Amino acid sequence: MRFRVPLAAAVLLAVVGGVTPAAAAKPVGSDGVRIVGTADGFSAPTETRPGWTTFNVTTSNDDGIRLGLFQLKPGRTLDEFLVGLRTALTEHGTAAAVAGRQVEASALLLGGAVAAPGRAVTFQRPLTPGTYLLVDYLRVDRSNPINVHKLTVRGRPSGTAPSTACAALAMVDTTDGPRYAGPAVLRSGQTVLITNRTKQLAEAIFVPVRPGTTRADVQRTFETIEAGGWPSDSPLIGLPQGAPVLSAGRTQVLTPNLAPGSYVLTTWMVDLGNGRMQAAQGMHTLITVVAD
């Protein structure tokens, strides 16, 4: 399972370790959790109330933010999860697949938001009382401590379910392997209901591509990346936005705030069965985003 992004080798950054200090944030209502990324990490509240919760994610970091929300499963430890996560994000092939299965067994991954500078991304989901954890997957490397932020959910329920009509997007298993099922055209400000119907962790990442890009161009690019290279004529031209990892059977509501243009919807994960990049096995589709 690799959560790589374009030019990933150049953007794996050093991080400061430990759980984020509580002094950095104040409690907010469950209808609004503001998360701000910088070159040094991210800030977020330490507490919110149960109910439907909107997370607003922005960043000033030139490399963006890849914010994930998760809960540990009963009997599992944070250290167990982080050991698997580090290997899953930094290794290849079989090692990444084995570590991805460890991540899958250790925690319930609830999506989140992949955002670029100047493009706020929001996601919504119901929260029940308990402890949730936030991490920027982009900032995980082989040696530095992983910065994890604790969000406690308690108090009287607040917030209401989203009322905006959503486009439906799903990650589904097919005879050819996991694929995306959904519209080929989205509006710039459209909200998307994203569901993982596959049997493993899955994500939905929108990456800008050059106009006129074909599926063959994308396929050739991912095959080259899987082989350890980066094609000089890669059609990938910008930072990603979208939804990071969701556990099997889970759903999130996302407003990716995409600028009008051409995108490939794809994933940087590996198949947890064979260790190959899912994108190199054909898990990608072209999307056009039009102005509202």
C-alpha positions as YAML, in Angstrom:
chain: A
units: angstrom
residues:
- id: 1
  name: MET
  ca: [0.00, 0.00, 0.00]
- id: 2
  name: ARG
  ca: [1.76, 3.16, -1.14]
- id: 3
  name: PHE
  ca: [0.12, 6.57, -0.77]
- id: 4
  name: ARG
  ca: [2.61, 8.16, -3.16]
- id: 5
  name: VAL
  ca: [1.95, 11.39, -5.03]
- id: 6
  name: PRO
  ca: [3.59, 12.73, -8.20]
- id: 7
  name: LEU
  ca: [7.26, 13.50, -7.55]
- id: 8
  name: ALA
  ca: [6.90, 11.64, -4.27]
- id: 9
  name: ALA
  ca: [10.61, 11.05, -3.92]
- id: 10
  name: ALA
  ca: [11.15, 14.80, -3.79]
- id: 11
  name: VAL
  ca: [8.46, 15.59, -1.23]
- id: 12
  name: LEU
  ca: [9.01, 13.08, 1.56]
- id: 13
  name: LEU
  ca: [9.76, 15.59, 4.31]
- id: 14
  name: ALA
  ca: [11.23, 15.37, 7.80]
- id: 15
  name: VAL
  ca: [8.62, 15.53, 10.57]
- id: 16
  name: VAL
  ca: [8.64, 16.35, 14.24]
- id: 17
  name: GLY
  ca: [7.56, 13.47, 16.38]
- id: 18
  name: GLY
  ca: [4.98, 12.50, 18.92]
- id: 19
  name: VAL
  ca: [1.33, 13.32, 19.39]
- id: 20
  name: THR
  ca: [0.53, 16.95, 18.61]
- id: 21
  name: PRO
  ca: [0.47, 19.07, 21.81]
- id: 22
  name: ALA
  ca: [-3.02, 19.94, 23.03]
- id: 23
  name: ALA
  ca: [-2.12, 23.61, 23.43]
- id: 24
  name: ALA
  ca: [-2.17, 24.12, 19.67]
- id: 25
  name: ALA
  ca: [-5.95, 24.12, 19.26]
- id: 26
  name: LYS
  ca: [-9.29, 24.90, 20.84]
- id: 27
  name: PRO
  ca: [-12.52, 22.86, 20.91]
- id: 28
  name: VAL
  ca: [-15.04, 23.60, 18.18]
- id: 29
  name: GLY
  ca: [-18.59, 22.53, 17.40]
- id: 30
  name: SER
  ca: [-19.14, 19.29, 15.53]
- id: 31
  name: ASP
  ca: [-20.30, 21.11, 12.43]
- id: 32
  name: GLY
  ca: [-16.86, 22.62, 11.80]
- id: 33
  name: VAL
  ca: [-13.32, 21.33, 12.30]
- id: 34
  name: ARG
  ca: [-10.66, 23.56, 10.74]
- id: 35
  name: ILE
  ca: [-7.33, 22.00, 9.81]
- id: 36
  name: VAL
  ca: [-4.48, 24.17, 8.57]
- id: 37
  name: GLY
  ca: [-1.34, 22.72, 7.02]
- id: 38
  name: THR
  ca: [2.03, 24.48, 6.84]
- id: 39
  name: ALA
  ca: [5.57, 23.53, 5.87]
- id: 40
  name: ASP
  ca: [6.05, 22.43, 9.51]
- id: 41
  name: GLY
  ca: [2.99, 20.19, 9.86]
- id: 42
  name: PHE
  ca: [-0.67, 20.96, 10.58]
- id: 43
  name: SER
  ca: [-2.85, 22.34, 13.36]
- id: 44
  name: ALA
  ca: [-6.27, 20.99, 14.32]
- id: 45
  name: PRO
  ca: [-8.68, 21.12, 17.27]
- id: 46
  name: THR
  ca: [-8.27, 18.64, 20.09]
- id: 47
  name: GLU
  ca: [-11.99, 18.18, 20.75]
- id: 48
  name: THR
  ca: [-15.35, 18.28, 18.98]
- id: 49
  name: ARG
  ca: [-18.89, 17.04, 19.55]
- id: 50
  name: PRO
  ca: [-20.59, 13.97, 18.09]
- id: 51
  name: GLY
  ca: [-22.73, 14.17, 14.96]
- id: 52
  name: TRP
  ca: [-22.21, 15.08, 11.32]
- id: 53
  name: THR
  ca: [-18.91, 16.95, 11.16]
- id: 54
  name: THR
  ca: [-17.42, 19.09, 8.40]
- id: 55
  name: PHE
  ca: [-13.63, 19.13, 8.18]
- id: 56
  name: ASN
  ca: [-12.22, 22.12, 6.30]
- id: 57
  name: VAL
  ca: [-8.66, 21.41, 5.17]
- id: 58
  name: THR
  ca: [-6.27, 24.06, 3.82]
- id: 59
  name: THR
  ca: [-2.51, 24.25, 3.48]
- id: 60
  name: SER
  ca: [0.23, 26.73, 2.68]
- id: 61
  name: ASN
  ca: [2.75, 23.94, 2.13]
- id: 62
  name: ASP
  ca: [3.96, 23.93, -1.48]
- id: 63
  name: ASP
  ca: [3.77, 20.12, -1.48]
- id: 64
  name: GLY
  ca: [0.16, 20.05, -0.22]
- id: 65
  name: ILE
  ca: [-1.33, 17.96, 2.56]
- id: 66
  name: ARG
  ca: [-2.61, 14.38, 2.58]
- id: 67
  name: LEU
  ca: [-4.69, 14.34, 5.74]
- id: 68
  name: GLY
  ca: [-6.05, 11.01, 6.94]
- id: 69
  name: LEU
  ca: [-8.60, 10.32, 9.69]
- id: 70
  name: PHE
  ca: [-8.59, 6.96, 11.45]
- id: 71
  name: GLN
  ca: [-9.56, 5.05, 14.59]
- id: 72
  name: LEU
  ca: [-7.63, 2.19, 16.13]
- id: 73
  name: LYS
  ca: [-9.46, -1.11, 16.26]
- id: 74
  name: PRO
  ca: [-10.14, -2.71, 19.67]
- id: 75
  name: GLY
  ca: [-7.04, -4.36, 21.09]
- id: 76
  name: ARG
  ca: [-4.70, -2.62, 18.63]
- id: 77
  name: THR
  ca: [-2.04, -0.06, 19.52]
- id: 78
  name: LEU
  ca: [-0.92, 3.14, 17.86]
- id: 79
  name: ASP
  ca: [2.65, 1.83, 17.65]
- id: 80
  name: GLU
  ca: [1.42, -1.25, 15.77]
- id: 81
  name: PHE
  ca: [-0.42, 0.94, 13.30]
- id: 82
  name: LEU
  ca: [2.50, 3.32, 12.79]
- id: 83
  name: VAL
  ca: [5.02, 0.54, 12.18]
- id: 84
  name: GLY
  ca: [2.79, -0.82, 9.43]
- id: 85
  name: LEU
  ca: [2.08, 2.64, 8.04]
- id: 86
  name: ARG
  ca: [5.75, 3.59, 7.75]
- id: 87
  name: THR
  ca: [6.60, 0.42, 5.83]
- id: 88
  name: ALA
  ca: [3.49, 0.68, 3.67]
- id: 89
  name: LEU
  ca: [4.36, 4.23, 2.64]
- id: 90
  name: THR
  ca: [8.07, 3.81, 2.04]
- id: 91
  name: GLU
  ca: [8.58, 0.28, 0.70]
- id: 92
  name: HIS
  ca: [7.60, -1.50, -2.52]
- id: 93
  name: GLY
  ca: [6.05, -4.75, -3.68]
- id: 94
  name: THR
  ca: [5.51, -7.55, -1.20]
- id: 95
  name: ALA
  ca: [6.85, -5.57, 1.78]
- id: 96
  name: ALA
  ca: [4.35, -2.75, 1.13]
- id: 97
  name: ALA
  ca: [1.49, -5.23, 0.69]
- id: 98
  name: VAL
  ca: [2.25, -7.04, 3.96]
- id: 99
  name: ALA
  ca: [2.48, -3.73, 5.82]
- id: 100
  name: GLY
  ca: [-0.75, -2.55, 4.20]
- id: 101
  name: ARG
  ca: [-2.52, -5.59, 5.56]
- id: 102
  name: GLN
  ca: [-1.11, -4.73, 9.00]
- id: 103
  name: VAL
  ca: [-2.51, -1.20, 8.69]
- id: 104
  name: GLU
  ca: [-5.85, -2.65, 7.60]
- id: 105
  name: ALA
  ca: [-5.93, -4.97, 10.63]
- id: 106
  name: SER
  ca: [-4.90, -2.24, 13.08]
- id: 107
  name: ALA
  ca: [-7.22, 0.63, 12.26]
- id: 108
  name: LEU
  ca: [-10.40, 1.78, 10.61]
- id: 109
  name: LEU
  ca: [-9.37, 4.31, 7.97]
- id: 110
  name: LEU
  ca: [-12.03, 6.95, 7.44]
- id: 111
  name: GLY
  ca: [-10.73, 8.89, 4.47]
- id: 112
  name: GLY
  ca: [-9.85, 12.54, 4.85]
- id: 113
  name: ALA
  ca: [-8.70, 15.17, 2.36]
- id: 114
  name: VAL
  ca: [-5.84, 15.65, -0.07]
- id: 115
  name: ALA
  ca: [-5.45, 19.40, -0.63]
- id: 116
  name: ALA
  ca: [-3.13, 21.70, -2.57]
- id: 117
  name: PRO
  ca: [-2.14, 25.28, -1.66]
- id: 118
  name: GLY
  ca: [-4.92, 27.75, -2.40]
- id: 119
  name: ARG
  ca: [-7.56, 25.01, -2.88]
- id: 120
  name: ALA
  ca: [-9.49, 24.23, 0.32]
- id: 121
  name: VAL
  ca: [-10.96, 20.72, 0.47]
- id: 122
  name: THR
  ca: [-13.81, 19.75, 2.78]
- id: 123
  name: PHE
  ca: [-15.03, 16.36, 3.87]
- id: 124
  name: GLN
  ca: [-17.97, 15.36, 6.02]
- id: 125
  name: ARG
  ca: [-18.75, 12.32, 8.08]
- id: 126
  name: PRO
  ca: [-20.68, 11.41, 11.24]
- id: 127
  name: LEU
  ca: [-18.55, 11.06, 14.36]
- id: 128
  name: THR
  ca: [-19.51, 9.01, 17.40]
- id: 129
  name: PRO
  ca: [-18.07, 9.59, 20.88]
- id: 130
  name: GLY
  ca: [-14.53, 8.32, 21.17]
- id: 131
  name: THR
  ca: [-10.95, 8.99, 20.07]
- id: 132
  name: TYR
  ca: [-10.01, 9.73, 16.48]
- id: 133
  name: LEU
  ca: [-6.53, 10.31, 15.07]
- id: 134
  name: LEU
  ca: [-5.27, 12.53, 12.27]
- id: 135
  name: VAL
  ca: [-2.04, 12.12, 10.28]
- id: 136
  name: ASP
  ca: [-0.50, 13.68, 7.18]
- id: 137
  name: TYR
  ca: [0.48, 10.66, 5.08]
- id: 138
  name: LEU
  ca: [2.66, 12.89, 2.91]
- id: 139
  name: ARG
  ca: [5.03, 13.52, 5.80]
- id: 140
  name: VAL
  ca: [5.83, 9.90, 6.65]
- id: 141
  name: ASP
  ca: [9.37, 8.82, 5.84]
- id: 142
  name: ARG
  ca: [11.69, 5.98, 6.78]
- id: 143
  name: SER
  ca: [13.32, 7.44, 9.88]
- id: 144
  name: ASN
  ca: [11.59, 10.40, 11.53]
- id: 145
  name: PRO
  ca: [8.83, 10.06, 14.14]
- id: 146
  name: ILE
  ca: [5.31, 10.24, 12.71]
- id: 147
  name: ASN
  ca: [3.25, 13.21, 13.88]
- id: 148
  name: VAL
  ca: [-0.20, 12.03, 15.03]
- id: 149
  name: HIS
  ca: [-2.92, 14.38, 16.27]
- id: 150
  name: LYS
  ca: [-5.59, 13.21, 18.72]
- id: 151
  name: LEU
  ca: [-9.20, 14.39, 18.29]
- id: 152
  name: THR
  ca: [-11.58, 13.56, 21.15]
- id: 153
  name: VAL
  ca: [-15.30, 13.41, 20.34]
- id: 154
  name: ARG
  ca: [-17.60, 13.92, 23.31]
- id: 155
  name: GLY
  ca: [-20.55, 15.94, 24.59]
- id: 156
  name: ARG
  ca: [-24.03, 16.55, 23.20]
- id: 157
  name: PRO
  ca: [-24.59, 15.68, 19.53]
- id: 158
  name: SER
  ca: [-24.52, 18.54, 17.06]
- id: 159
  name: GLY
  ca: [-24.42, 19.06, 13.31]
- id: 160
  name: THR
  ca: [-26.75, 17.93, 10.55]
- id: 161
  name: ALA
  ca: [-26.38, 15.58, 7.60]
- id: 162
  name: PRO
  ca: [-25.25, 17.18, 4.31]
- id: 163
  name: SER
  ca: [-28.14, 18.58, 2.28]
- id: 164
  name: THR
  ca: [-26.20, 19.17, -0.95]
- id: 165
  name: ALA
  ca: [-26.90, 16.74, -3.78]
- id: 166
  name: CYS
  ca: [-23.84, 14.56, -4.36]
- id: 167
  name: ALA
  ca: [-22.36, 12.86, -7.35]
- id: 168
  name: ALA
  ca: [-21.81, 9.17, -6.59]
- id: 169
  name: LEU
  ca: [-18.33, 7.73, -7.00]
- id: 170
  name: ALA
  ca: [-17.32, 4.20, -5.98]
- id: 171
  name: MET
  ca: [-14.25, 2.01, -6.00]
- id: 172
  name: VAL
  ca: [-15.48, -1.42, -7.11]
- id: 173
  name: ASP
  ca: [-14.06, -4.88, -7.78]
- id: 174
  name: THR
  ca: [-14.35, -6.12, -11.37]
- id: 175
  name: THR
  ca: [-13.04, -9.11, -13.31]
- id: 176
  name: ASP
  ca: [-10.14, -6.87, -14.42]
- id: 177
  name: GLY
  ca: [-9.36, -5.73, -10.88]
- id: 178
  name: PRO
  ca: [-10.47, -2.68, -8.83]
- id: 179
  name: ARG
  ca: [-11.89, 0.18, -10.88]
- id: 180
  name: TYR
  ca: [-13.76, 3.48, -10.45]
- id: 181
  name: ALA
  ca: [-17.48, 3.76, -11.15]
- id: 182
  name: GLY
  ca: [-18.93, 7.24, -11.49]
- id: 183
  name: PRO
  ca: [-19.45, 10.25, -13.76]
- id: 184
  name: ALA
  ca: [-16.91, 11.29, -16.38]
- id: 185
  name: VAL
  ca: [-17.75, 14.97, -15.83]
- id: 186
  name: LEU
  ca: [-17.91, 16.87, -12.52]
- id: 187
  name: ARG
  ca: [-18.64, 20.50, -11.71]
- id: 188
  name: SER
  ca: [-15.87, 22.48, -10.07]
- id: 189
  name: GLY
  ca: [-17.62, 22.88, -6.72]
- id: 190
  name: GLN
  ca: [-19.52, 19.60, -6.75]
- id: 191
  name: THR
  ca: [-19.76, 17.41, -3.68]
- id: 192
  name: VAL
  ca: [-19.01, 13.72, -4.18]
- id: 193
  name: LEU
  ca: [-20.19, 10.72, -2.18]
- id: 194
  name: ILE
  ca: [-17.25, 8.30, -2.25]
- id: 195
  name: THR
  ca: [-17.75, 4.64, -1.33]
- id: 196
  name: ASN
  ca: [-15.17, 1.88, -1.12]
- id: 197
  name: ARG
  ca: [-16.87, -1.28, -2.35]
- id: 198
  name: THR
  ca: [-13.65, -3.21, -2.86]
- id: 199
  name: LYS
  ca: [-12.23, -5.83, -0.51]
- id: 200
  name: GLN
  ca: [-9.23, -3.75, 0.55]
- id: 201
  name: LEU
  ca: [-8.20, -0.20, 1.44]
- id: 202
  name: ALA
  ca: [-8.90, 2.21, -1.42]
- id: 203
  name: GLU
  ca: [-8.57, 5.89, -2.29]
- id: 204
  name: ALA
  ca: [-9.81, 8.38, -4.89]
- id: 205
  name: ILE
  ca: [-7.18, 10.90, -5.95]
- id: 206
  name: PHE
  ca: [-7.67, 13.54, -8.68]
- id: 207
  name: VAL
  ca: [-4.42, 14.51, -10.42]
- id: 208
  name: PRO
  ca: [-4.37, 17.26, -13.09]
- id: 209
  name: VAL
  ca: [-3.28, 16.07, -16.54]
- id: 210
  name: ARG
  ca: [-2.48, 17.78, -19.82]
- id: 211
  name: PRO
  ca: [-5.46, 18.36, -22.15]
- id: 212
  name: GLY
  ca: [-5.73, 15.54, -24.67]
- id: 213
  name: THR
  ca: [-4.29, 12.92, -22.31]
- id: 214
  name: THR
  ca: [-5.48, 9.39, -23.10]
- id: 215
  name: ARG
  ca: [-5.86, 6.33, -20.91]
- id: 216
  name: ALA
  ca: [-2.93, 4.81, -22.80]
- id: 217
  name: ASP
  ca: [-0.78, 7.81, -21.78]
- id: 218
  name: VAL
  ca: [-1.76, 7.32, -18.15]
- id: 219
  name: GLN
  ca: [-1.23, 3.56, -18.26]
- id: 220
  name: ARG
  ca: [2.24, 3.96, -19.76]
- id: 221
  name: THR
  ca: [3.12, 6.52, -17.08]
- id: 222
  name: PHE
  ca: [2.14, 4.27, -14.18]
- id: 223
  name: GLU
  ca: [3.90, 1.28, -15.68]
- id: 224
  name: THR
  ca: [7.08, 3.36, -15.88]
- id: 225
  name: ILE
  ca: [6.67, 4.55, -12.29]
- id: 226
  name: GLU
  ca: [6.12, 0.99, -11.09]
- id: 227
  name: ALA
  ca: [9.36, 0.00, -12.81]
- id: 228
  name: GLY
  ca: [11.20, 2.68, -10.81]
- id: 229
  name: GLY
  ca: [11.32, 5.53, -13.33]
- id: 230
  name: TRP
  ca: [9.51, 8.76, -14.09]
- id: 231
  name: PRO
  ca: [8.59, 9.36, -17.75]
- id: 232
  name: SER
  ca: [9.88, 12.59, -19.28]
- id: 233
  name: ASP
  ca: [6.55, 12.98, -21.08]
- id: 234
  name: SER
  ca: [4.35, 12.27, -18.05]
- id: 235
  name: PRO
  ca: [0.86, 13.79, -18.48]
- id: 236
  name: LEU
  ca: [0.61, 14.43, -14.71]
- id: 237
  name: ILE
  ca: [1.03, 18.18, -14.30]
- id: 238
  name: GLY
  ca: [-0.04, 19.22, -10.80]
- id: 239
  name: LEU
  ca: [-0.58, 18.38, -7.17]
- id: 240
  name: PRO
  ca: [-3.34, 15.92, -6.27]
- id: 241
  name: GLN
  ca: [-6.64, 16.59, -4.50]
- id: 242
  name: GLY
  ca: [-9.23, 14.13, -3.30]
- id: 243
  name: ALA
  ca: [-9.80, 11.42, -0.71]
- id: 244
  name: PRO
  ca: [-7.06, 9.35, 0.91]
- id: 245
  name: VAL
  ca: [-7.54, 5.87, 2.20]
- id: 246
  name: LEU
  ca: [-10.94, 4.43, 3.11]
- id: 247
  name: SER
  ca: [-11.39, 1.01, 4.69]
- id: 248
  name: ALA
  ca: [-13.49, -1.53, 2.79]
- id: 249
  name: GLY
  ca: [-17.20, -0.77, 3.03]
- id: 250
  name: ARG
  ca: [-16.70, 2.82, 4.21]
- id: 251
  name: THR
  ca: [-18.05, 6.06, 2.73]
- id: 252
  name: GLN
  ca: [-17.20, 9.74, 2.98]
- id: 253
  name: VAL
  ca: [-18.64, 12.96, 1.60]
- id: 254
  name: LEU
  ca: [-16.01, 15.08, -0.14]
- id: 255
  name: THR
  ca: [-15.96, 18.48, -1.83]
- id: 256
  name: PRO
  ca: [-12.57, 18.41, -3.62]
- id: 257
  name: ASN
  ca: [-12.84, 21.98, -4.96]
- id: 258
  name: LEU
  ca: [-11.25, 21.14, -8.30]
- id: 259
  name: ALA
  ca: [-10.34, 23.84, -10.80]
- id: 260
  name: PRO
  ca: [-11.87, 23.32, -14.26]
- id: 261
  name: GLY
  ca: [-9.69, 21.11, -16.43]
- id: 262
  name: SER
  ca: [-8.64, 17.54, -17.16]
- id: 263
  name: TYR
  ca: [-7.83, 15.02, -14.41]
- id: 264
  name: VAL
  ca: [-7.02, 11.40, -13.91]
- id: 265
  name: LEU
  ca: [-8.81, 9.75, -11.00]
- id: 266
  name: THR
  ca: [-6.40, 7.21, -9.62]
- id: 267
  name: THR
  ca: [-4.60, 5.71, -6.63]
- id: 268
  name: TRP
  ca: [-1.02, 5.38, -5.40]
- id: 269
  name: MET
  ca: [-1.73, 2.25, -3.41]
- id: 270
  name: VAL
  ca: [-0.54, -1.24, -4.10]
- id: 271
  name: ASP
  ca: [-2.69, -4.32, -4.42]
- id: 272
  name: LEU
  ca: [-2.53, -5.91, -0.98]
- id: 273
  name: GLY
  ca: [-2.57, -9.33, -2.60]
- id: 274
  name: ASN
  ca: [0.28, -9.12, -5.11]
- id: 275
  name: GLY
  ca: [2.15, -5.94, -4.16]
- id: 276
  name: ARG
  ca: [1.75, -4.28, -7.56]
- id: 277
  name: MET
  ca: [0.65, -0.66, -8.01]
- id: 278
  name: GLN
  ca: [-3.09, -0.69, -8.59]
- id: 279
  name: ALA
  ca: [-2.74, 2.18, -11.06]
- id: 280
  name: ALA
  ca: [-0.30, 0.14, -13.15]
- id: 281
  name: GLN
  ca: [-2.96, -2.59, -13.19]
- id: 282
  name: GLY
  ca: [-5.46, -0.18, -14.74]
- id: 283
  name: MET
  ca: [-7.10, 1.50, -11.76]
- id: 284
  name: HIS
  ca: [-7.48, 4.96, -13.27]
- id: 285
  name: THR
  ca: [-10.05, 6.88, -15.27]
- id: 286
  name: LEU
  ca: [-10.13, 10.29, -16.94]
- id: 287
  name: ILE
  ca: [-12.38, 13.03, -15.53]
- id: 288
  name: THR
  ca: [-13.31, 16.43, -16.93]
- id: 289
  name: VAL
  ca: [-14.12, 19.20, -14.46]
- id: 290
  name: VAL
  ca: [-16.28, 22.06, -15.74]
- id: 291
  name: ALA
  ca: [-17.06, 25.42, -14.17]
- id: 292
  name: ASP
  ca: [-20.17, 25.65, -11.96]
...
